Amino acid sequence: MRYRIRHIGRRGVTENIQFLSRSERVWLFAERYRGAVIVGILVAVLVAAVAGAMLWFQHQREQEAAKLEDQASQAYFDRFGDDDIAKEKLETAERLYRQVIEEFPGTTSASLAWYLLGNILADQQDYAGAIDAYQNIIEQGGHAMLTGLVYQRLGAAHLANDEREKGIRAYEQVLQLQGALNQDQVTFELAKLEEHANHPAQALAHYNKLIESYQNSPLVGEATLQVNRLESLLEESEGDAREGEPEQEQAPEQEQTPEQEQTPEQEQTPEQEQAPEQEQAPEQEQAPEQEQTPEQEQTPKQE
């Protein structure tokens, strides 16, 4: 008797797929959709290659921008010394920072270049240009670590440009940033602004906030001295106000008292004067009729 070997086709394997392991199922899927799998692999490799190329290109741009920004920063921070040399280095730094911004936009060095360019323009008293530079960093998102410093410098530029309200709003933005490292400095600046504006109560509130919220700040000592000075000034002003209040109350009383005293005197005086005049008039008229002149003459004779 002959035995025939049974060949199981794909249909039979598909029907019994639940008996296959996970690796066998994957292999079966790849075998069934061989063309689509090959295309998918090629597309994935191509996407990875493009992404890698873009990352490499961005890395190269970052390096080139960093080199150029380093040259600009070296010229900027070495500008102290002779006036002519300092001016030349400052111009060199400004030119290089602008080159970084134009040739390598979107890089980390470009954000830092905007910030330092704004500082250069502020030093040159070009406050409008400095404000534009700082605003550009904020609009682009900028460097995360620079955000607090950017708002602080923006507020200082607004104040120097006689825009007090905008400067205060920029300072307040720093206080709303989480993790900003210059919040103690901004709080101190706000206190100074209120003090110069002759608002001692508001300045005292900022100094107290600095002492309570930023205990490790090097400005706490100065803030404590200012608090003691402002509290003494406020106490003196309150004492002067209290002393001035009774004087202002007594003054009208003293002025009104003679008026009130004179008013009845002036009203009563003619009445009192008229009353005796009317009473004395008949007496004086009757007196010479009843009394005689010789009796008055005899009285001194008897004495």
C-alpha positions in Angstrom: 0.0 0.0 0.0 1.4 3.4 -1.0 1.3 6.5 1.2 1.1 9.9 -0.2 2.6 12.9 1.5 0.1 15.7 2.0 1.2 19.2 1.1 -0.3 21.9 3.2 -0.9 25.1 1.3 -1.1 28.7 2.4 -4.8 28.3 3.0 -4.2 25.6 5.5 -1.6 27.7 7.3 -3.9 30.6 7.4 -6.6 28.6 8.9 -4.3 27.3 11.6 -2.5 30.6 12.3 -3.6 30.5 15.9 -1.2 27.6 16.4 1.8 29.6 15.2 4.2 31.5 17.4 4.8 35.3 17.3 8.0 35.0 15.2 6.3 32.6 12.8 3.4 35.0 12.4 5.8 37.9 11.6 7.7 35.8 9.1 4.4 34.7 7.5 3.3 38.4 7.2 6.6 39.4 5.6 6.3 36.5 3.2 2.8 37.4 2.2 3.5 41.1 1.8 7.0 41.0 0.7 6.8 43.9 -1.7 5.1 46.3 0.7 7.6 45.4 3.4 10.6 46.1 1.2 9.1 49.5 0.1 8.4 50.4 3.8 12.0 49.5 4.8 13.4 51.6 2.0 11.2 54.6 2.9 12.2 54.3 6.6 15.9 54.2 5.6 15.4 57.2 3.4 13.6 59.2 6.1 16.3 58.4 8.6 19.0 59.4 6.2 17.2 62.8 5.5 16.7 63.4 9.2 20.3 62.5 9.9 21.5 64.9 7.2 19.4 67.7 8.5 20.7 67.2 12.0 24.2 67.1 10.8 23.6 70.3 8.7 22.0 72.0 11.8 24.9 70.9 13.9 27.4 72.3 11.4 25.4 75.6 11.3 25.4 75.7 15.1 29.2 75.2 15.2 29.9 77.9 12.6 27.5 80.3 14.4 29.1 79.6 17.7 32.6 80.4 16.3 31.4 83.7 14.9 29.5 84.6 18.0 32.6 83.7 20.1 34.7 86.2 18.1 32.0 88.9 18.5 31.8 88.2 22.3 35.5 88.4 22.6 35.6 91.8 21.0 32.6 92.9 23.1 34.0 91.9 26.5 37.5 93.2 25.7 36.2 96.7 24.8 37.4 98.3 28.0 40.5 100.4 27.9 41.5 103.2 25.5 38.5 105.0 24.1 39.5 104.6 20.4 40.3 100.9 20.9 37.1 100.4 22.9 35.0 102.1 20.1 36.7 99.9 17.4 36.1 96.7 19.3 32.5 97.7 20.0 31.9 98.3 16.3 33.5 94.9 15.5 31.3 93.1 17.9 28.2 94.8 16.6 29.1 93.8 13.0 29.8 90.2 13.9 26.6 89.9 16.0 24.6 91.2 13.0 26.4 88.7 10.8 25.4 85.8 13.1 21.8 87.0 13.0 21.6 87.3 9.3 23.6 84.1 8.3 22.5 81.7 11.0 18.9 82.6 12.0 17.1 80.2 14.4 20.3 79.0 16.1 21.1 79.3 19.7 23.9 81.7 18.9 21.5 83.9 17.0 19.4 84.4 20.1 22.4 85.2 22.2 23.6 87.6 19.4 20.2 89.4 19.5 20.6 89.9 23.3 24.2 91.2 23.2 23.4 93.4 20.2 20.6 94.9 22.3 23.1 95.6 25.1 25.4 97.3 22.6 22.6 99.5 21.3 21.6 100.4 24.8 25.2 101.4 25.7 25.1 103.6 22.6 21.8 105.1 23.9 19.9 103.7 20.9 17.1 102.6 23.2 14.6 102.1 20.4 17.0 99.7 18.6 17.7 97.9 21.9 14.0 97.5 22.5 13.5 96.0 19.0 16.3 93.5 19.6 14.9 92.4 22.9 11.4 92.1 21.5 12.8 90.0 18.7 14.1 87.4 21.1 10.8 87.3 23.0 8.8 86.8 19.8 11.0 84.0 18.5 11.0 82.2 21.8 14.6 82.9 22.2 17.0 81.2 24.6 15.2 79.8 27.6 17.9 80.8 30.1 18.0 84.4 28.7 14.2 85.1 29.0 14.4 86.6 32.4 17.5 88.7 31.5 15.9 89.8 28.3 12.8 91.2 30.1 15.0 92.9 32.7 17.0 94.6 30.0 13.8 95.4 28.1 12.4 97.1 31.1 15.6 99.1 31.6 15.5 100.2 28.0 11.9 101.4 28.3 12.7 103.4 31.4 15.7 105.0 29.7 13.4 105.9 26.8 10.9 107.6 29.2 8.4 104.8 29.0 7.9 104.1 32.7 4.7 102.0 32.5 6.1 99.7 29.8 9.3 99.3 31.8 7.3 98.3 34.9 5.3 95.8 32.9 8.5 94.2 31.5 9.9 93.9 35.1 6.6 92.3 36.2 7.0 89.7 33.5 10.2 88.5 35.1 8.3 87.9 38.4 5.8 85.7 36.5 8.5 83.4 34.9 9.1 80.2 36.7 12.8 79.6 37.6 14.0 83.1 36.6 17.3 83.7 38.4 17.0 87.5 38.5 13.7 87.9 40.2 15.4 89.4 43.3 17.1 92.0 41.2 13.9 93.0 39.5 12.1 93.2 42.8 14.8 95.5 44.1 14.5 97.7 40.9 10.8 97.9 41.3 11.2 99.1 44.9 13.7 101.8 43.8 11.3 103.0 41.1 8.5 103.4 43.6 10.8 105.1 46.0 12.0 107.6 43.3 8.3 108.2 42.5 7.7 109.2 46.1 5.6 106.1 46.9 7.2 104.9 50.1 4.4 102.4 51.0 4.7 100.6 47.6 8.5 100.6 47.9 8.3 99.2 51.4 6.1 96.3 50.1 8.7 95.4 47.4 11.6 95.5 49.9 9.6 93.2 52.3 8.8 90.8 49.5 12.5 90.6 48.6 13.5 89.9 52.2 10.7 87.2 52.6 10.9 85.5 49.2 14.6 85.6 48.4 16.4 85.1 51.6 19.6 83.9 50.0 19.8 87.0 47.8 22.8 89.3 48.3 20.4 92.2 48.1 18.6 91.3 51.4 21.0 93.3 53.5 20.5 96.5 51.4 16.7 95.8 51.4 16.7 95.5 55.2 18.4 98.9 55.6 15.9 100.5 53.2 13.0 99.0 55.1 14.2 100.4 58.4 14.7 103.8 56.8 11.3 103.9 55.1 9.5 102.7 58.2 11.0 105.5 60.3 10.0 108.0 57.6 6.5 106.7 57.5 6.2 106.9 61.3 7.5 110.5 61.3 5.0 111.5 58.6 2.2 109.8 60.5 3.2 111.6 63.7 3.3 114.9 61.9 -0.1 114.2 60.5 -1.5 113.4 63.9 0.0 116.6 65.4 -1.4 118.7 62.5 -5.0 117.3 62.8 -5.8 119.0 66.3 -4.2 122.3 65.2 -6.5 122.4 62.2 -9.5 121.6 64.5 -8.6 124.2 67.1 -7.9 126.9 64.6 -11.5 127.3 63.5 -12.7 127.1 67.1 -10.5 130.0 68.2 -11.5 132.0 65.1 -15.2 131.3 65.6 -15.2 132.0 69.4 -14.6 135.7 69.2 -17.0 135.9 66.3 -19.6 134.1 68.3 -18.8 136.3 71.3 -18.8 139.5 69.4 -22.0 138.7 67.6 -24.2 138.7 70.7 -22.4 141.7 72.0 -23.0 143.6 68.9 -26.6 142.5 68.9 -27.2 143.1 72.6 -25.2 146.3 72.9 -27.7 148.5 71.1 -30.6 146.9 72.8 -29.0 147.4 76.2 -28.0 150.9 75.3 -31.4 151.8 74.0 -33.2 150.3 77.0 -31.5 152.5 79.6 -31.7 155.5 77.4 -35.5 155.0 77.3 -35.7 154.5 81.0 -33.2 157.1 82.0 -34.7 159.7 79.8 -37.8 160.3 81.9 -35.9 160.1 85.2 -33.4 162.7 84.1 -36.3 164.8 83.0 -38.2 164.3 86.3 -35.0 164.8 88.4 -34.7 168.5 87.9 -38.4 168.9 88.6 -38.5 167.2 92.0 -35.0 168.2 93.2 -34.2 171.8 93.6 -30.9 173.5 93.1 -30.7 175.2 96.6 -31.0 171.9 98.4 -27.9 170.7 96.5 -26.2 173.9 97.5 -27.1 173.5 101.2 -25.6 170.0 101.5 -22.0 171.2 101.1 -22.7 174.1 103.5 -23.7 171.6 106.4 -20.6 169.6 105.7 
